Every structure is written in C-alpha cells, then in structure tokens.
Amino acid sequence: MPLHPLTRTGRVMWCILLSLFSAVLMLFWSPAHADDSQALKAESPYFAVNSGEPGTDRLPLKSTQVDVRIVGVIADVTVTQHYRNEGQRPIEARYIFPGSTQAAVHAMSVRLGDRLLTARIKEKQQARIEYQAAKREGKTTALLEQQRPNVFEMNVANILPGDDVAVELRYTELLTPRDAVYGFVFPTVVGPRYNSPSGTSPIGGAYLKSGEPSATAFTLRITLDTPVAVKEIVSPSHDVMVDGAGTTHAAVSLKASDKPANNRDFILNYRLAGDRLESGLMLFRGENENFFLAMIEPPKAVHSKQINPRDYIFVVDISGSMHGYPLDTAKVLMRELLNGLRANDTFNVMLFSGSSRMLSPASVPASRANIDQAIKALNTTAGGGGTEIVPALRRIASLPKADDVSRSVVVVTDGYVSVEAEVFQLIRQNLNQANVFAFGIGHSVNRHLIEGMAR
C-alpha cells in the first residue's frame, strides 16, 4: 500500500530531490567521508547523529530486513531498518546510504511513532528552504540529497526521546557480469566517517567492522526471475537455502545459524551462461503500459578458433598524475595485455600526456618481436605533463581501418580530467568504428569517466 504524507497535522514535511536537472531526488555528498576511494565502496545504510555528545545522544540500530527481487539483471531492493532514540532530548540525525555506483534510490519513507514522512519531489532550493523552516518550528522533517552517484544522505530533524524510527529505503541496481557471473552485494558493514578529509575523530553513529559480532536482528530474502534458466546460484559469504536452482525462478534465504549474519557483506552470485548461446523473454504488464526484457546470454566460454582476428589500440596515460605507482601498475597491466594477444591479431600503442605519440605509424602483427619492442618502449617511459585525453582519442578515431577488421580501443588512465562530457560524446560518435574498454589505475580513480567510457 502506498504511504502518504500526514500533511493535515502540520507536523510532518519531507522534501526529497532527485538529482536530475531542476527536479531532483535530493541526495548529496558531504565532507563526512574520509576520501573518494573509501567512500566509493558500498556500505550499509546507517544513522549518524548530529551531536557533540555522542555518548548522550544515541540512536542505535535495532533490526534490518532486506527484500530483494532480481529480474534478469536488475535488482529491486527494499531495506527496512528500525532505530530508537535512547537519549533524553530531541536530536537531528543523518541517514547515510553509501551504495554502489549502479544504485538509484526511487522511494523512501520514515515513520517516527505515529508520524509518517514520505517522499515528494521539489526544486532543490525550495526543498532546502522548507526543510530549514520546518526545523526551526520544531516539526519533524527530512531532506534527502545526492551529489555523487553513489552516496545518498537524508537529514531528519526533531527525533523525539523514545521515538522508534522505521526507515524504508527502496532502490534499484544494475547487475553487471564478470567472467559470465552476475553478482548482487548487500553491504552490512559500516565504516568510520570523518568530519573532514583531514579530520581524525569519527562522527556520531554506529561503526561495525567486518567480522565483528552484531547484536541487531537481520533477515534477507531474495527472489530471482530470469528469461533463461539459472545454471548456478551460490553465496560465497553466507549459508543460504536455494529453491528453484536450474529453473527460471529461484528463491534464496539465509539459513538459521548461531553466528551473526550481518557482520559481513552478503554476496550472491548466479550464472546464466551455459555451453551454448541462449535467449529468453520476460513480459511485464503495467496499468497503462506493458514492458518486456529480452536477454541473449553468450556461452560461458568461446573457443579461440571462433574468435576473428582483432586490431587493438592501447591508449596509455603517461601524464604527471600517473607518475610513480600508477604508471608502474599500468606497465604491468600492459605487459599482461600484450602477452595475451594472438599471433593473428594486430596492435599499436599510443602514449599521451600533454601531447601524444604512436609507437608505430600503423598497427603491426602481434609477433613476439613486436610485443617485446612495445614492452621495452613502455618500460623506458616516465610520467609527466598534462592529460590531453580528448585530442588523443580524436587521433585514434581518425586512424584508418579496413572494413573487415574489428578494432578495440583500450584506454589506461586515472581519469584526472574534467572533460567527461566531451569524451563520452566522442566515443558515441565513433561507436561504429571500435569497441572501447577502460582501465582505471591510480590512487583515487575518476570512476565517472572510467565507467562512462565503458558504457
């Protein structure tokens, strides 16, 4: 049953912004995260109390219930968590969900005793004004924002002493396969959060390291519907019961155990690929529209003789930000990639920073001598200069290619640029010329660029 805001009492207001142009589901990134690389890892949702007295103002987690429906490659997740204000005064707290970069929150509700807060989309500035006004009047109010793709944060004001707080969070997540295996992860571990990038004192809120015992209740149920039969379904993290393995409908739940289930991330892996190409179709009937999901699943392994020769162009970032460890790691990666080429493949290597240069005027056969020459040239390269990635990719796009040759462009970079839109547009304009693969290497990779190039 849909939940509606209790606007008649004048005590409840909830403004949510969705970060899409002028109308947005308000989710924002705050400096309460230690650094980008730490924050980009998905963690469990949690409340952080905005208080200078964390020993007095307490809002502990009591239970978590997770219901997941996976349809093909899309997971629809409902998380219900219960908290209680065990302090002696009203508090303001931030509900933080550091999800994966593939997660999209589409619904939230908060129940505090008999008060219910539900989502309404508003202009960003107007939502902030209304939130601050309601907060000053002592009303229970919440504001949900997003600034980065993977962190959602909601402020909840005036949580009264003794209030039981029930949060229902709904989000969808795209599941992408690795080595023909799809994986769903629900994070149950909360890491420490900090007041500033240079700060050292954690802000208020629960902190649970992986492996530590947890006193809170935790339940998780998953249903899996796929257009083709599931070949394998396992959890490497937990003991689970699986009903329907080998069919197009499966149900997964946690086995009863004396050990806590919520002190480590839950992982479910499933494989659809078999020994041959398979396809299937699922239909969905809506109130006004109907939808379908078609899947074509390639076999889990393809014989090398079935793969046509390819032309590989490796584009390696040697700018100043890649100096040292990132470039050394890129060289190791390049050795592995070059040594994995087949004799009937061809390749070339571009090194770019403020300018770019090709190791050969044209692609050369992937012979042992040519590969060794390319590796030798890479080993003598040091990082320095700017990161002119757009001119480098334009030059790659202008390279001649025979119509019967399939080309793959492999980009190795830390992505320290601010021209993502230009890069994405250039790739879209040349999709008929080459496939693009991106490797992010560095201390804090620009995931927006790397993942966007791959899409």
Sequence and secondary structure as in RCSB ss.txt:
>XXXX:A:sequence
MPLHPLTRTGRVMWCILLSLFSAVLMLFWSPAHADDSQALKAESPYFAVNSGEPGTDRLPLKSTQVDVRIVGVIA
DVTVTQHYRNEGQRPIEARYIFPGSTQAAVHAMSVRLGDRLLTARIKEKQQARIEYQAAKREGKTTALLEQQRPN
VFEMNVANILPGDDVAVELRYTELLTPRDAVYGFVFPTVVGPRYNSPSGTSPIGGAYLKSGEPSATAFTLRITLD
TPVAVKEIVSPSHDVMVDGAGTTHAAVSLKASDKPANNRDFILNYRLAGDRLESGLMLFRGENENFFLAMIEPPK
AVHSKQINPRDYIFVVDISGSMHGYPLDTAKVLMRELLNGLRANDTFNVMLFSGSSRMLSPASVPASRANIDQAI
KALNTTAGGGGTEIVPALRRIASLPKADDVSRSVVVVTDGYVSVEAEVFQLIRQNLNQANVFAFGIGHSVNRHLI
EGMAR
>XXXX:A:secstr
      GGGS EEEEE BSBTTEEB     TTSS HHHHTS    EEEE  S TTTS   EEEEEEEEEEETTEE
EEEEEEEEE  SSS EEEEEEEE  TTEEEEEEEEEETTEEEE  BEEHHHHHHHHHHHHHTT EEEEEEESSTT
EEEEEEEEE TT EEEEEEEEEEE   BTTEEEEEE   B   BSSTT  SB SS  B TT    SEEEEEEEEE
 SS   EEE SSS EEEESTTSSEEEEEE   SS SSSS EEEEEE   SS EEEEEEEE SS EEEEEEEE  S
   GGGS  EEEEEEEE SGGGTTHHHHHHHHHHHHHHHT  TT EEEEEEESSSEEESSSS EE  HHHHHHHH
HHHHT    S   HHHHHHHHHTS   TT EEEEEEEE    S HHHHHHHHHHTTTT EEEEEE SSS  HHHH
HHHH 
